[in-house]
Amino acid sequence: MPDQLWLPGLEAPPVPTDGLFFAVMPDVNTAGSIAKLAQQICGETRSKSKPLAANRLHVTLQHLGNFAGGLPQERVDAAIKAAASIRMEPFSVEFDHALSFASKPRPGPVVLGGGEGVVGLHALHEALARALQNEGFGDRAVVPNAAHYTPHVTLAYGMPWIAARPVDAVSWNVREFVLMHSLLGRTRHVALARWPLAG
């Protein structure tokens, strides 16, 4: 008896290899401080999970999809065109608590969250959502609704669940945003383009 039945037309979908997203990155010094905090939290929970490397720390603004076999160039071009239309002043962000990013107590990501200190990220997220929709991203871009967006910095994956708790505030000035190419499963992000915030 065969181990597996093969049915025509029911082949497994291709595995995504590439992701596309807009992000805000902390400066080098702030990224180093966040990485130390992530290391501390991993140690306190005695988790075998490893904190994210400082050069991978970011805040996702808009996730534009995961794709198999490379990024579709028309998607990248439309994202670049949308980003070029954004006009915003630089702003500061502050994250002041750590929490599990899971709907119930179970292993998952532990992240940095913020309150009033992330208002600027909400504004940039909404501006990008509108610009992306104007470029035909209605099927993928998040609707510009603050209720569905939670700015955060992921510290580590596969962590034991923890209740939200205060941490020493981490802040930096956001002077640009970036279009990132994520090489899925290879722990690499490649910046495709950057846009300064200059009003």
PyMOL CGO cylinders between C-alpha atoms (Angstrom):
from pymol import cmd
from pymol.cgo import CYLINDER

trace = [
    CYLINDER, 0.00, 0.00, 0.00, 1.52, 3.38, -0.93, 0.3, 1, 1, 1, 1, 1, 1,
    CYLINDER, 1.52, 3.38, -0.93, 2.53, 5.71, 1.90, 0.3, 1, 1, 1, 1, 1, 1,
    CYLINDER, 2.53, 5.71, 1.90, 0.86, 8.70, 0.33, 0.3, 1, 1, 1, 1, 1, 1,
    CYLINDER, 0.86, 8.70, 0.33, -1.95, 9.13, -2.16, 0.3, 1, 1, 1, 1, 1, 1,
    CYLINDER, -1.95, 9.13, -2.16, -1.31, 11.53, -5.02, 0.3, 1, 1, 1, 1, 1, 1,
    CYLINDER, -1.31, 11.53, -5.02, -4.35, 13.34, -6.31, 0.3, 1, 1, 1, 1, 1, 1,
    CYLINDER, -4.35, 13.34, -6.31, -4.08, 15.47, -9.46, 0.3, 1, 1, 1, 1, 1, 1,
    CYLINDER, -4.08, 15.47, -9.46, -4.84, 19.12, -8.77, 0.3, 1, 1, 1, 1, 1, 1,
    CYLINDER, -4.84, 19.12, -8.77, -4.20, 18.80, -5.03, 0.3, 1, 1, 1, 1, 1, 1,
    CYLINDER, -4.20, 18.80, -5.03, -0.47, 19.45, -4.98, 0.3, 1, 1, 1, 1, 1, 1,
    CYLINDER, -0.47, 19.45, -4.98, 0.80, 21.35, -1.95, 0.3, 1, 1, 1, 1, 1, 1,
    CYLINDER, 0.80, 21.35, -1.95, 1.05, 25.10, -2.54, 0.3, 1, 1, 1, 1, 1, 1,
    CYLINDER, 1.05, 25.10, -2.54, 4.58, 26.40, -3.04, 0.3, 1, 1, 1, 1, 1, 1,
    CYLINDER, 4.58, 26.40, -3.04, 6.38, 27.37, 0.16, 0.3, 1, 1, 1, 1, 1, 1,
    CYLINDER, 6.38, 27.37, 0.16, 6.83, 31.14, 0.51, 0.3, 1, 1, 1, 1, 1, 1,
    CYLINDER, 6.83, 31.14, 0.51, 10.48, 32.17, 0.32, 0.3, 1, 1, 1, 1, 1, 1,
    CYLINDER, 10.48, 32.17, 0.32, 10.31, 35.96, 0.26, 0.3, 1, 1, 1, 1, 1, 1,
    CYLINDER, 10.31, 35.96, 0.26, 8.40, 38.58, 2.25, 0.3, 1, 1, 1, 1, 1, 1,
    CYLINDER, 8.40, 38.58, 2.25, 7.84, 42.27, 1.59, 0.3, 1, 1, 1, 1, 1, 1,
    CYLINDER, 7.84, 42.27, 1.59, 7.09, 44.85, 4.27, 0.3, 1, 1, 1, 1, 1, 1,
    CYLINDER, 7.09, 44.85, 4.27, 7.54, 48.47, 5.32, 0.3, 1, 1, 1, 1, 1, 1,
    CYLINDER, 7.54, 48.47, 5.32, 9.34, 49.05, 8.59, 0.3, 1, 1, 1, 1, 1, 1,
    CYLINDER, 9.34, 49.05, 8.59, 10.88, 51.56, 10.95, 0.3, 1, 1, 1, 1, 1, 1,
    CYLINDER, 10.88, 51.56, 10.95, 14.29, 50.63, 12.35, 0.3, 1, 1, 1, 1, 1, 1,
    CYLINDER, 14.29, 50.63, 12.35, 15.86, 51.78, 15.62, 0.3, 1, 1, 1, 1, 1, 1,
    CYLINDER, 15.86, 51.78, 15.62, 19.24, 53.48, 15.41, 0.3, 1, 1, 1, 1, 1, 1,
    CYLINDER, 19.24, 53.48, 15.41, 22.31, 51.32, 16.16, 0.3, 1, 1, 1, 1, 1, 1,
    CYLINDER, 22.31, 51.32, 16.16, 22.65, 52.35, 19.82, 0.3, 1, 1, 1, 1, 1, 1,
    CYLINDER, 22.65, 52.35, 19.82, 18.94, 51.84, 20.54, 0.3, 1, 1, 1, 1, 1, 1,
    CYLINDER, 18.94, 51.84, 20.54, 18.98, 48.47, 18.76, 0.3, 1, 1, 1, 1, 1, 1,
    CYLINDER, 18.98, 48.47, 18.76, 21.85, 47.42, 21.01, 0.3, 1, 1, 1, 1, 1, 1,
    CYLINDER, 21.85, 47.42, 21.01, 19.88, 48.42, 24.12, 0.3, 1, 1, 1, 1, 1, 1,
    CYLINDER, 19.88, 48.42, 24.12, 16.81, 46.52, 22.91, 0.3, 1, 1, 1, 1, 1, 1,
    CYLINDER, 16.81, 46.52, 22.91, 18.93, 43.43, 22.18, 0.3, 1, 1, 1, 1, 1, 1,
    CYLINDER, 18.93, 43.43, 22.18, 20.31, 43.52, 25.75, 0.3, 1, 1, 1, 1, 1, 1,
    CYLINDER, 20.31, 43.52, 25.75, 16.77, 43.77, 27.12, 0.3, 1, 1, 1, 1, 1, 1,
    CYLINDER, 16.77, 43.77, 27.12, 15.71, 40.80, 24.96, 0.3, 1, 1, 1, 1, 1, 1,
    CYLINDER, 15.71, 40.80, 24.96, 18.67, 38.80, 26.29, 0.3, 1, 1, 1, 1, 1, 1,
    CYLINDER, 18.67, 38.80, 26.29, 17.67, 39.68, 29.85, 0.3, 1, 1, 1, 1, 1, 1,
    CYLINDER, 17.67, 39.68, 29.85, 14.05, 38.60, 29.35, 0.3, 1, 1, 1, 1, 1, 1,
    CYLINDER, 14.05, 38.60, 29.35, 15.10, 35.34, 27.69, 0.3, 1, 1, 1, 1, 1, 1,
    CYLINDER, 15.10, 35.34, 27.69, 17.37, 34.66, 30.68, 0.3, 1, 1, 1, 1, 1, 1,
    CYLINDER, 17.37, 34.66, 30.68, 14.66, 35.44, 33.22, 0.3, 1, 1, 1, 1, 1, 1,
    CYLINDER, 14.66, 35.44, 33.22, 12.20, 33.04, 31.59, 0.3, 1, 1, 1, 1, 1, 1,
    CYLINDER, 12.20, 33.04, 31.59, 14.91, 30.36, 31.25, 0.3, 1, 1, 1, 1, 1, 1,
    CYLINDER, 14.91, 30.36, 31.25, 13.76, 29.92, 27.71, 0.3, 1, 1, 1, 1, 1, 1,
    CYLINDER, 13.76, 29.92, 27.71, 15.86, 28.15, 25.10, 0.3, 1, 1, 1, 1, 1, 1,
    CYLINDER, 15.86, 28.15, 25.10, 14.68, 30.78, 22.61, 0.3, 1, 1, 1, 1, 1, 1,
    CYLINDER, 14.68, 30.78, 22.61, 17.31, 33.15, 21.30, 0.3, 1, 1, 1, 1, 1, 1,
    CYLINDER, 17.31, 33.15, 21.30, 16.68, 36.89, 21.15, 0.3, 1, 1, 1, 1, 1, 1,
    CYLINDER, 16.68, 36.89, 21.15, 16.61, 38.50, 17.72, 0.3, 1, 1, 1, 1, 1, 1,
    CYLINDER, 16.61, 38.50, 17.72, 19.92, 39.98, 16.59, 0.3, 1, 1, 1, 1, 1, 1,
    CYLINDER, 19.92, 39.98, 16.59, 20.15, 43.76, 16.93, 0.3, 1, 1, 1, 1, 1, 1,
    CYLINDER, 20.15, 43.76, 16.93, 20.27, 44.23, 13.13, 0.3, 1, 1, 1, 1, 1, 1,
    CYLINDER, 20.27, 44.23, 13.13, 16.88, 42.48, 12.74, 0.3, 1, 1, 1, 1, 1, 1,
    CYLINDER, 16.88, 42.48, 12.74, 14.96, 44.59, 15.27, 0.3, 1, 1, 1, 1, 1, 1,
    CYLINDER, 14.96, 44.59, 15.27, 12.24, 46.70, 13.67, 0.3, 1, 1, 1, 1, 1, 1,
    CYLINDER, 12.24, 46.70, 13.67, 8.65, 47.88, 13.83, 0.3, 1, 1, 1, 1, 1, 1,
    CYLINDER, 8.65, 47.88, 13.83, 6.52, 46.61, 10.93, 0.3, 1, 1, 1, 1, 1, 1,
    CYLINDER, 6.52, 46.61, 10.93, 4.36, 49.36, 9.42, 0.3, 1, 1, 1, 1, 1, 1,
    CYLINDER, 4.36, 49.36, 9.42, 2.68, 47.37, 6.64, 0.3, 1, 1, 1, 1, 1, 1,
    CYLINDER, 2.68, 47.37, 6.64, 3.15, 43.73, 5.62, 0.3, 1, 1, 1, 1, 1, 1,
    CYLINDER, 3.15, 43.73, 5.62, 2.70, 43.40, 1.86, 0.3, 1, 1, 1, 1, 1, 1,
    CYLINDER, 2.70, 43.40, 1.86, 2.72, 39.63, 1.54, 0.3, 1, 1, 1, 1, 1, 1,
    CYLINDER, 2.72, 39.63, 1.54, 4.86, 36.49, 1.36, 0.3, 1, 1, 1, 1, 1, 1,
    CYLINDER, 4.86, 36.49, 1.36, 5.72, 35.00, -2.01, 0.3, 1, 1, 1, 1, 1, 1,
    CYLINDER, 5.72, 35.00, -2.01, 7.28, 31.83, -3.45, 0.3, 1, 1, 1, 1, 1, 1,
    CYLINDER, 7.28, 31.83, -3.45, 10.27, 32.11, -5.75, 0.3, 1, 1, 1, 1, 1, 1,
    CYLINDER, 10.27, 32.11, -5.75, 11.13, 35.78, -5.28, 0.3, 1, 1, 1, 1, 1, 1,
    CYLINDER, 11.13, 35.78, -5.28, 9.34, 39.09, -4.97, 0.3, 1, 1, 1, 1, 1, 1,
    CYLINDER, 9.34, 39.09, -4.97, 6.96, 40.11, -7.79, 0.3, 1, 1, 1, 1, 1, 1,
    CYLINDER, 6.96, 40.11, -7.79, 8.57, 43.20, -9.31, 0.3, 1, 1, 1, 1, 1, 1,
    CYLINDER, 8.57, 43.20, -9.31, 5.24, 44.92, -10.00, 0.3, 1, 1, 1, 1, 1, 1,
    CYLINDER, 5.24, 44.92, -10.00, 4.45, 44.66, -6.26, 0.3, 1, 1, 1, 1, 1, 1,
    CYLINDER, 4.45, 44.66, -6.26, 7.80, 46.19, -5.34, 0.3, 1, 1, 1, 1, 1, 1,
    CYLINDER, 7.80, 46.19, -5.34, 7.37, 48.98, -7.90, 0.3, 1, 1, 1, 1, 1, 1,
    CYLINDER, 7.37, 48.98, -7.90, 3.88, 49.84, -6.62, 0.3, 1, 1, 1, 1, 1, 1,
    CYLINDER, 3.88, 49.84, -6.62, 5.10, 49.87, -3.01, 0.3, 1, 1, 1, 1, 1, 1,
    CYLINDER, 5.10, 49.87, -3.01, 7.95, 52.22, -3.94, 0.3, 1, 1, 1, 1, 1, 1,
    CYLINDER, 7.95, 52.22, -3.94, 5.55, 54.54, -5.74, 0.3, 1, 1, 1, 1, 1, 1,
    CYLINDER, 5.55, 54.54, -5.74, 3.20, 54.59, -2.74, 0.3, 1, 1, 1, 1, 1, 1,
    CYLINDER, 3.20, 54.59, -2.74, 6.03, 55.32, -0.31, 0.3, 1, 1, 1, 1, 1, 1,
    CYLINDER, 6.03, 55.32, -0.31, 7.31, 58.21, -2.40, 0.3, 1, 1, 1, 1, 1, 1,
    CYLINDER, 7.31, 58.21, -2.40, 4.00, 60.02, -1.85, 0.3, 1, 1, 1, 1, 1, 1,
    CYLINDER, 4.00, 60.02, -1.85, 4.32, 60.08, 1.98, 0.3, 1, 1, 1, 1, 1, 1,
    CYLINDER, 4.32, 60.08, 1.98, 4.89, 63.49, 3.57, 0.3, 1, 1, 1, 1, 1, 1,
    CYLINDER, 4.89, 63.49, 3.57, 5.47, 63.45, 7.34, 0.3, 1, 1, 1, 1, 1, 1,
    CYLINDER, 5.47, 63.45, 7.34, 7.67, 65.19, 9.87, 0.3, 1, 1, 1, 1, 1, 1,
    CYLINDER, 7.67, 65.19, 9.87, 10.14, 63.06, 11.87, 0.3, 1, 1, 1, 1, 1, 1,
    CYLINDER, 10.14, 63.06, 11.87, 8.77, 61.92, 15.22, 0.3, 1, 1, 1, 1, 1, 1,
    CYLINDER, 8.77, 61.92, 15.22, 9.90, 60.10, 18.35, 0.3, 1, 1, 1, 1, 1, 1,
    CYLINDER, 9.90, 60.10, 18.35, 8.69, 56.70, 19.56, 0.3, 1, 1, 1, 1, 1, 1,
    CYLINDER, 8.69, 56.70, 19.56, 8.78, 55.15, 23.01, 0.3, 1, 1, 1, 1, 1, 1,
    CYLINDER, 8.78, 55.15, 23.01, 8.18, 51.55, 24.05, 0.3, 1, 1, 1, 1, 1, 1,
    CYLINDER, 8.18, 51.55, 24.05, 7.68, 51.02, 27.77, 0.3, 1, 1, 1, 1, 1, 1,
    CYLINDER, 7.68, 51.02, 27.77, 6.43, 47.48, 28.39, 0.3, 1, 1, 1, 1, 1, 1,
    CYLINDER, 6.43, 47.48, 28.39, 7.11, 43.87, 27.39, 0.3, 1, 1, 1, 1, 1, 1,
    CYLINDER, 7.11, 43.87, 27.39, 4.32, 41.40, 26.69, 0.3, 1, 1, 1, 1, 1, 1,
    CYLINDER, 4.32, 41.40, 26.69, 3.47, 38.14, 24.99, 0.3, 1, 1, 1, 1, 1, 1,
    CYLINDER, 3.47, 38.14, 24.99, 2.03, 38.56, 21.51, 0.3, 1, 1, 1, 1, 1, 1,
    CYLINDER, 2.03, 38.56, 21.51, -0.38, 35.63, 21.81, 0.3, 1, 1, 1, 1, 1, 1,
    CYLINDER, -0.38, 35.63, 21.81, -4.13, 35.59, 22.35, 0.3, 1, 1, 1, 1, 1, 1,
    CYLINDER, -4.13, 35.59, 22.35, -3.90, 33.20, 25.32, 0.3, 1, 1, 1, 1, 1, 1,
    CYLINDER, -3.90, 33.20, 25.32, -1.21, 31.83, 27.62, 0.3, 1, 1, 1, 1, 1, 1,
    CYLINDER, -1.21, 31.83, 27.62, 0.94, 29.72, 25.31, 0.3, 1, 1, 1, 1, 1, 1,
    CYLINDER, 0.94, 29.72, 25.31, 4.45, 29.99, 23.83, 0.3, 1, 1, 1, 1, 1, 1,
    CYLINDER, 4.45, 29.99, 23.83, 4.86, 32.72, 21.23, 0.3, 1, 1, 1, 1, 1, 1,
    CYLINDER, 4.86, 32.72, 21.23, 6.66, 35.98, 20.50, 0.3, 1, 1, 1, 1, 1, 1,
    CYLINDER, 6.66, 35.98, 20.50, 7.57, 38.38, 23.29, 0.3, 1, 1, 1, 1, 1, 1,
    CYLINDER, 7.57, 38.38, 23.29, 7.52, 41.98, 22.14, 0.3, 1, 1, 1, 1, 1, 1,
    CYLINDER, 7.52, 41.98, 22.14, 8.00, 45.56, 23.25, 0.3, 1, 1, 1, 1, 1, 1,
    CYLINDER, 8.00, 45.56, 23.25, 4.81, 47.60, 23.28, 0.3, 1, 1, 1, 1, 1, 1,
    CYLINDER, 4.81, 47.60, 23.28, 4.00, 51.25, 23.87, 0.3, 1, 1, 1, 1, 1, 1,
    CYLINDER, 4.00, 51.25, 23.87, 1.14, 53.54, 24.79, 0.3, 1, 1, 1, 1, 1, 1,
    CYLINDER, 1.14, 53.54, 24.79, 1.05, 57.23, 23.89, 0.3, 1, 1, 1, 1, 1, 1,
    CYLINDER, 1.05, 57.23, 23.89, 4.65, 56.89, 22.72, 0.3, 1, 1, 1, 1, 1, 1,
    CYLINDER, 4.65, 56.89, 22.72, 3.64, 55.09, 19.52, 0.3, 1, 1, 1, 1, 1, 1,
    CYLINDER, 3.64, 55.09, 19.52, 1.12, 57.63, 18.19, 0.3, 1, 1, 1, 1, 1, 1,
    CYLINDER, 1.12, 57.63, 18.19, 3.49, 58.64, 15.37, 0.3, 1, 1, 1, 1, 1, 1,
    CYLINDER, 3.49, 58.64, 15.37, 3.73, 55.03, 14.20, 0.3, 1, 1, 1, 1, 1, 1,
    CYLINDER, 3.73, 55.03, 14.20, -0.07, 54.86, 13.96, 0.3, 1, 1, 1, 1, 1, 1,
    CYLINDER, -0.07, 54.86, 13.96, -0.07, 58.01, 11.83, 0.3, 1, 1, 1, 1, 1, 1,
    CYLINDER, -0.07, 58.01, 11.83, 2.63, 56.67, 9.48, 0.3, 1, 1, 1, 1, 1, 1,
    CYLINDER, 2.63, 56.67, 9.48, 0.88, 53.28, 9.27, 0.3, 1, 1, 1, 1, 1, 1,
    CYLINDER, 0.88, 53.28, 9.27, -2.39, 54.96, 8.26, 0.3, 1, 1, 1, 1, 1, 1,
    CYLINDER, -2.39, 54.96, 8.26, -0.70, 57.26, 5.72, 0.3, 1, 1, 1, 1, 1, 1,
    CYLINDER, -0.70, 57.26, 5.72, 1.00, 54.25, 4.13, 0.3, 1, 1, 1, 1, 1, 1,
    CYLINDER, 1.00, 54.25, 4.13, -2.26, 52.27, 4.06, 0.3, 1, 1, 1, 1, 1, 1,
    CYLINDER, -2.26, 52.27, 4.06, -3.98, 55.05, 2.12, 0.3, 1, 1, 1, 1, 1, 1,
    CYLINDER, -3.98, 55.05, 2.12, -1.05, 55.43, -0.29, 0.3, 1, 1, 1, 1, 1, 1,
    CYLINDER, -1.05, 55.43, -0.29, -0.91, 51.66, -0.88, 0.3, 1, 1, 1, 1, 1, 1,
    CYLINDER, -0.91, 51.66, -0.88, -4.63, 51.48, -1.55, 0.3, 1, 1, 1, 1, 1, 1,
    CYLINDER, -4.63, 51.48, -1.55, -4.21, 54.26, -4.12, 0.3, 1, 1, 1, 1, 1, 1,
    CYLINDER, -4.21, 54.26, -4.12, -1.64, 52.01, -5.84, 0.3, 1, 1, 1, 1, 1, 1,
    CYLINDER, -1.64, 52.01, -5.84, -3.97, 49.01, -5.93, 0.3, 1, 1, 1, 1, 1, 1,
    CYLINDER, -3.97, 49.01, -5.93, -2.98, 47.26, -2.71, 0.3, 1, 1, 1, 1, 1, 1,
    CYLINDER, -2.98, 47.26, -2.71, -6.56, 47.00, -1.45, 0.3, 1, 1, 1, 1, 1, 1,
    CYLINDER, -6.56, 47.00, -1.45, -6.27, 43.21, -1.37, 0.3, 1, 1, 1, 1, 1, 1,
    CYLINDER, -6.27, 43.21, -1.37, -3.25, 43.17, 0.94, 0.3, 1, 1, 1, 1, 1, 1,
    CYLINDER, -3.25, 43.17, 0.94, -2.64, 46.52, 2.63, 0.3, 1, 1, 1, 1, 1, 1,
    CYLINDER, -2.64, 46.52, 2.63, -4.10, 46.88, 6.08, 0.3, 1, 1, 1, 1, 1, 1,
    CYLINDER, -4.10, 46.88, 6.08, -7.19, 49.08, 6.23, 0.3, 1, 1, 1, 1, 1, 1,
    CYLINDER, -7.19, 49.08, 6.23, -6.16, 52.42, 7.81, 0.3, 1, 1, 1, 1, 1, 1,
    CYLINDER, -6.16, 52.42, 7.81, -7.75, 51.63, 11.15, 0.3, 1, 1, 1, 1, 1, 1,
    CYLINDER, -7.75, 51.63, 11.15, -5.68, 52.10, 14.31, 0.3, 1, 1, 1, 1, 1, 1,
    CYLINDER, -5.68, 52.10, 14.31, -7.72, 49.43, 16.10, 0.3, 1, 1, 1, 1, 1, 1,
    CYLINDER, -7.72, 49.43, 16.10, -6.17, 46.73, 13.88, 0.3, 1, 1, 1, 1, 1, 1,
    CYLINDER, -6.17, 46.73, 13.88, -2.55, 47.86, 14.23, 0.3, 1, 1, 1, 1, 1, 1,
    CYLINDER, -2.55, 47.86, 14.23, -0.37, 47.30, 17.28, 0.3, 1, 1, 1, 1, 1, 1,
    CYLINDER, -0.37, 47.30, 17.28, 3.11, 48.80, 16.87, 0.3, 1, 1, 1, 1, 1, 1,
    CYLINDER, 3.11, 48.80, 16.87, 5.68, 46.51, 18.49, 0.3, 1, 1, 1, 1, 1, 1,
    CYLINDER, 5.68, 46.51, 18.49, 9.27, 45.33, 18.36, 0.3, 1, 1, 1, 1, 1, 1,
    CYLINDER, 9.27, 45.33, 18.36, 9.62, 41.54, 18.46, 0.3, 1, 1, 1, 1, 1, 1,
    CYLINDER, 9.62, 41.54, 18.46, 12.31, 40.49, 20.94, 0.3, 1, 1, 1, 1, 1, 1,
    CYLINDER, 12.31, 40.49, 20.94, 12.22, 36.68, 20.59, 0.3, 1, 1, 1, 1, 1, 1,
    CYLINDER, 12.22, 36.68, 20.59, 10.01, 33.90, 19.21, 0.3, 1, 1, 1, 1, 1, 1,
    CYLINDER, 10.01, 33.90, 19.21, 8.82, 30.71, 20.94, 0.3, 1, 1, 1, 1, 1, 1,
    CYLINDER, 8.82, 30.71, 20.94, 8.89, 32.31, 24.39, 0.3, 1, 1, 1, 1, 1, 1,
    CYLINDER, 8.89, 32.31, 24.39, 6.84, 31.24, 27.42, 0.3, 1, 1, 1, 1, 1, 1,
    CYLINDER, 6.84, 31.24, 27.42, 3.78, 33.44, 27.90, 0.3, 1, 1, 1, 1, 1, 1,
    CYLINDER, 3.78, 33.44, 27.90, 4.33, 36.47, 30.14, 0.3, 1, 1, 1, 1, 1, 1,
    CYLINDER, 4.33, 36.47, 30.14, 1.87, 39.07, 31.38, 0.3, 1, 1, 1, 1, 1, 1,
    CYLINDER, 1.87, 39.07, 31.38, 2.46, 42.65, 30.24, 0.3, 1, 1, 1, 1, 1, 1,
    CYLINDER, 2.46, 42.65, 30.24, 5.07, 44.26, 32.48, 0.3, 1, 1, 1, 1, 1, 1,
    CYLINDER, 5.07, 44.26, 32.48, 6.82, 47.63, 32.51, 0.3, 1, 1, 1, 1, 1, 1,
    CYLINDER, 6.82, 47.63, 32.51, 10.42, 47.93, 31.31, 0.3, 1, 1, 1, 1, 1, 1,
    CYLINDER, 10.42, 47.93, 31.31, 12.86, 50.82, 31.17, 0.3, 1, 1, 1, 1, 1, 1,
    CYLINDER, 12.86, 50.82, 31.17, 11.53, 52.95, 28.34, 0.3, 1, 1, 1, 1, 1, 1,
    CYLINDER, 11.53, 52.95, 28.34, 13.25, 52.58, 24.97, 0.3, 1, 1, 1, 1, 1, 1,
    CYLINDER, 13.25, 52.58, 24.97, 12.92, 55.55, 22.63, 0.3, 1, 1, 1, 1, 1, 1,
    CYLINDER, 12.92, 55.55, 22.63, 14.40, 56.88, 19.41, 0.3, 1, 1, 1, 1, 1, 1,
    CYLINDER, 14.40, 56.88, 19.41, 13.74, 59.48, 16.73, 0.3, 1, 1, 1, 1, 1, 1,
    CYLINDER, 13.74, 59.48, 16.73, 12.14, 58.11, 13.56, 0.3, 1, 1, 1, 1, 1, 1,
    CYLINDER, 12.14, 58.11, 13.56, 13.69, 59.95, 10.61, 0.3, 1, 1, 1, 1, 1, 1,
    CYLINDER, 13.69, 59.95, 10.61, 12.98, 57.44, 7.84, 0.3, 1, 1, 1, 1, 1, 1,
    CYLINDER, 12.98, 57.44, 7.84, 11.06, 54.31, 6.91, 0.3, 1, 1, 1, 1, 1, 1,
    CYLINDER, 11.06, 54.31, 6.91, 12.27, 51.37, 4.86, 0.3, 1, 1, 1, 1, 1, 1,
    CYLINDER, 12.27, 51.37, 4.86, 10.93, 48.83, 2.36, 0.3, 1, 1, 1, 1, 1, 1,
    CYLINDER, 10.93, 48.83, 2.36, 12.32, 45.47, 3.46, 0.3, 1, 1, 1, 1, 1, 1,
    CYLINDER, 12.32, 45.47, 3.46, 12.81, 42.17, 1.66, 0.3, 1, 1, 1, 1, 1, 1,
    CYLINDER, 12.81, 42.17, 1.66, 12.62, 39.29, 4.15, 0.3, 1, 1, 1, 1, 1, 1,
    CYLINDER, 12.62, 39.29, 4.15, 14.40, 36.09, 3.12, 0.3, 1, 1, 1, 1, 1, 1,
    CYLINDER, 14.40, 36.09, 3.12, 12.02, 33.75, 4.92, 0.3, 1, 1, 1, 1, 1, 1,
    CYLINDER, 12.02, 33.75, 4.92, 13.64, 31.04, 7.00, 0.3, 1, 1, 1, 1, 1, 1,
    CYLINDER, 13.64, 31.04, 7.00, 17.09, 32.51, 6.45, 0.3, 1, 1, 1, 1, 1, 1,
    CYLINDER, 17.09, 32.51, 6.45, 16.94, 35.15, 9.21, 0.3, 1, 1, 1, 1, 1, 1,
    CYLINDER, 16.94, 35.15, 9.21, 17.89, 37.92, 6.80, 0.3, 1, 1, 1, 1, 1, 1,
    CYLINDER, 17.89, 37.92, 6.80, 16.30, 41.24, 5.93, 0.3, 1, 1, 1, 1, 1, 1,
    CYLINDER, 16.30, 41.24, 5.93, 17.49, 43.33, 2.99, 0.3, 1, 1, 1, 1, 1, 1,
    CYLINDER, 17.49, 43.33, 2.99, 16.60, 47.02, 2.70, 0.3, 1, 1, 1, 1, 1, 1,
    CYLINDER, 16.60, 47.02, 2.70, 15.29, 47.70, -0.83, 0.3, 1, 1, 1, 1, 1, 1,
    CYLINDER, 15.29, 47.70, -0.83, 14.67, 51.46, -0.46, 0.3, 1, 1, 1, 1, 1, 1,
    CYLINDER, 14.67, 51.46, -0.46, 14.52, 54.19, 2.20, 0.3, 1, 1, 1, 1, 1, 1,
    CYLINDER, 14.52, 54.19, 2.20, 12.49, 57.36, 2.48, 0.3, 1, 1, 1, 1, 1, 1,
    CYLINDER, 12.49, 57.36, 2.48, 13.38, 60.24, 4.82, 0.3, 1, 1, 1, 1, 1, 1,
    CYLINDER, 13.38, 60.24, 4.82, 10.66, 61.91, 6.85, 0.3, 1, 1, 1, 1, 1, 1,
    CYLINDER, 10.66, 61.91, 6.85, 10.95, 65.59, 6.12, 0.3, 1, 1, 1, 1, 1, 1,
    CYLINDER, 10.95, 65.59, 6.12, 7.44, 67.00, 6.04, 0.3, 1, 1, 1, 1, 1, 1,
]
cmd.load_cgo(trace, "trace")
